[in-house]
Amino acid sequence: MTKNIIICGGGVIGGSTAYHLAKAGAQVTIIEKDGIAAGASGGAAGLLSRPSVTNRTPLYELQKLGFAMHVELSKILPEEAGFNYDFAFSSRAHIATNLEEKQNLEHLIDEYQKSQRKAEWLDSDILQKTTNWIDGEQVLGAAVLPGSASVDAYRYTLALYTATERMGGIVKSGEVTKLIHEDQQIQAVEVGSQRIEADTVLIAMGPWSKMLEGNISQPIPVQPLKGQILKLRPKNPVQMYGFNYDGNYCVAKNPEVIVAGTTEEDAGFDTGITRSARDQILEFALNFSASLENAELIEQTACLRPLSQDGLPLMGEVETIKGLYISTGHGRQGILLSPSSGLAMSELILNGKTNSIDLSAFNPNRFIS
Ligand SMILES: Cc1cc2nc3c(=O)[nH]c(=O)nc-3n(C[C@H](O)[C@H](O)[C@H](O)COP(=O)(O)OP(=O)(O)OC[C@H]3O[C@@H](n4cnc5c(N)ncnc54)[C@H](O)[C@@H]3O)c2cc1C
C-alpha cells in the first residue's frame, strides 16, 4: 500500500529521514515553520567525530554507521543536490595538560592500537610544528586519533532537502499545531486552519517536539539545551587539525576558518548570543592556541540542541497511535547521527522493522509510567 507520509520539522533529522524515504520511492511531505535548517541543524558546528574504540554506550552503532554513511554521502549527495556542503577530513588532537591526563590518553592510544587503528602521542613541540597552530602554554602534548571530518551543517541539511525535492518530495511552509488521530490510527495534521491528511506522521521538531505531547497522551521529554559557537579567521592559514579538551573544541573547517565552542545553557527557547559566552569560548581557545590571539572573530551564533531526559534519542513508533513516529533528542550529535537515524527511521516506517540498526534502546515509549 502506498503511504502518505508527513514529516513535521525541517531540521537534519526530518531531512535525512525524508531523503531515505524518497530514495526508497515513498511520497513524503515535510512541514517546517521557520525555514529549512532554521534551528540547530543550521547553526551546528558540523563536526563529525568518529566514536572512540572505548565507547560502549547504546549510541555506538548509530555513531559508527553515521560516520561511515557521511563518508559515502559526501561522494553522491553534492551531485544529487546540485551543490557542495564542504565535507572535509581533519585530524583531531586530544590534549593533555598534566601527567595524569597524558597517562589516560596513552592508555587510549593502546586501545586504538590493539584494534589495529592508527593513533599516536605528540609532545607539545612536535604538535606545534605539525599543526602550526596548536601551540598554547597549557599544552603538554596530545593523542592524535584517527581522522574525523566536518561539514557545513546548514548546507548539508539543505542538500538533503534539495535532493529529496528532486526525487519528488514536497516541502511546505507552516506550523503543525495539532495531530489528529482516531481509533488509535493517525489521520492528519493540522497546520493553522488547514487539515492535511496522512496515514504516517513523523514528529522531528527538535526541542519543539514536546509541544505535541498533549495531543498523544504520552510524554516526549525533550528540552532545549542552548549552545553558542564562534567562527574565527586565523591570521595565517592553518593545517586541517582540531583539538578537544574537556568537552570543548576548536577545529579547522578549512585552512582559513576555525570553529570554536561551546556552551551548554539552560535558557529555555532563548537564542540570543552573549558576551560572556564569547569570552568563555575565546579563553578556552587561547589556552591551547596562542596563535589565535590575532584571529578575527567572524561570527558568533547560538542555537538549541534537543536534549532528552536520559540523554538518548527517542526513535520509533508511538505505542498507542498507529502510523505516528518520533525521531528527536539527538543532543550534541544530531549532524553526525543524521544519516544512520534517517535510514533506520525510513526502514521502520516502510517495513515495520529496521535492518541497519537496532533501535530498541531508543524506544520513544520508554518514558510511559
Ligand atoms: C552550538 C551547537 C553546536 C552543535 N554542533 C554539532 C556538531 O558539531 N556535530 C553534531 O553532530 N551535532 C552538533 N550539534 C547538534 C545538532 O545541531 C542537533 O542535534 C541537530 O541539529 C538536531 O536536529 P533536529 O532536526 O532534531 O532539530 P532542529 O534542527 O531543531 O529542527 C527542528 C525543526 O522543526 C521546526 N519546527 C518546530 N516546531 C514546529 C512545528 N510546530 N511545525 C513545523 N515545524 C516545526 C523548527 O523550526 C526546526 O527547523 C550542535 C548543536 C548546537 C546547539
The ligand as an ORCA input file, in Angstrom:
! r2SCAN-3c Opt
* xyz 0 1
  C      26.061     25.092     19.284
  C      25.753     23.729     18.729
  C      26.744     23.037     18.061
  C      26.487     21.758     17.560
  N      27.478     21.105     16.906
  C      27.257     19.856     16.434
  C      28.292     19.166     15.759
  O      29.382     19.689     15.596
  N      28.059     17.900     15.324
  C      26.852     17.292     15.504
  O      26.706     16.128     15.109
  N      25.829     17.949     16.113
  C      26.008     19.202     16.598
  N      25.017     19.863     17.252
  C      23.737     19.167     17.487
  C      22.822     19.228     16.268
  O      22.792     20.529     15.760
  C      21.391     18.785     16.662
  O      21.435     17.554     17.348
  C      20.514     18.632     15.421
  O      20.607     19.752     14.588
  C      19.060     18.391     15.800
  O      18.326     18.297     14.615
  P      16.760     18.185     14.621
  O      16.327     18.036     13.222
  O      16.332     17.156     15.608
  O      16.253     19.559     15.261
  P      16.224     21.053     14.669
  O      17.406     21.381     13.880
  O      15.899     21.913     15.835
  O      14.994     21.014     13.659
  C      13.671     21.006     14.100
  C      12.864     21.866     13.130
  O      11.482     21.758     13.466
  C      10.882     23.011     13.220
  N       9.628     23.073     13.989
  C       9.497     23.213     15.329
  N       8.196     23.217     15.653
  C       7.495     23.071     14.513
  C       6.110     22.989     14.198
  N       5.166     23.066     15.177
  N       5.735     22.839     12.922
  C       6.670     22.762     11.923
  N       7.995     22.845     12.158
  C       8.406     22.980     13.430
  C      11.938     24.010     13.679
  O      11.712     25.288     13.102
  C      13.229     23.346     13.214
  O      13.601     23.805     11.927
  C      25.202     21.156     17.732
  C      24.194     21.871     18.372
  C      24.456     23.150     18.877
  C      23.353     23.902     19.550
*
